């Protein structure tokens, strides 16, 4: 990417609002260069940083944690293990919910057959 991106371009690329990018800037997550008239300008390093921000937030990290992770090269192994544990617990709960739904479907099928 040879040319810089405007805030609108960057927001569109990541499917976020301009306000979200300004908020990330306020929180110290991303620091765009300033062009003429103080407009925000983003380059390839900002695109990579935004990819990292989205990845970390997708993993369930809070923005303060994301900032810390970005500043030290990534989340700690301990934090990643904690996030993994949370994901496993969520998966287990979802599995149990699916099993209960399957039982309800089977019972509904049996009730429908008995009514015929």
Secondary structure as the mmCIF struct_conf table of DSSP 4:
data_model
#
loop_
_struct_conf.conf_type_id
_struct_conf.id
_struct_conf.beg_label_comp_id
_struct_conf.beg_label_asym_id
_struct_conf.beg_label_seq_id
_struct_conf.end_label_comp_id
_struct_conf.end_label_asym_id
_struct_conf.end_label_seq_id
BEND BEND1 UNK A 3 UNK A 3
STRN STRN1 UNK A 5 UNK A 5
HELX_RH_AL_P HELX_RH_AL_P1 UNK A 7 UNK A 14
TURN_TY1_P TURN_TY1_P1 UNK A 15 UNK A 15
HELX_RH_AL_P HELX_RH_AL_P2 UNK A 18 UNK A 26
TURN_TY1_P TURN_TY1_P2 UNK A 27 UNK A 28
BEND BEND2 UNK A 29 UNK A 29
STRN STRN2 UNK A 33 UNK A 34
HELX_RH_3T_P HELX_RH_3T_P1 UNK A 36 UNK A 38
STRN STRN3 UNK A 40 UNK A 41
STRN STRN4 UNK A 42 UNK A 42
HELX_RH_AL_P HELX_RH_AL_P3 UNK A 44 UNK A 58
TURN_TY1_P TURN_TY1_P3 UNK A 59 UNK A 60
HELX_RH_AL_P HELX_RH_AL_P4 UNK A 63 UNK A 71
TURN_TY1_P TURN_TY1_P4 UNK A 72 UNK A 73
BEND BEND3 UNK A 74 UNK A 74
HELX_RH_AL_P HELX_RH_AL_P5 UNK A 77 UNK A 115
#
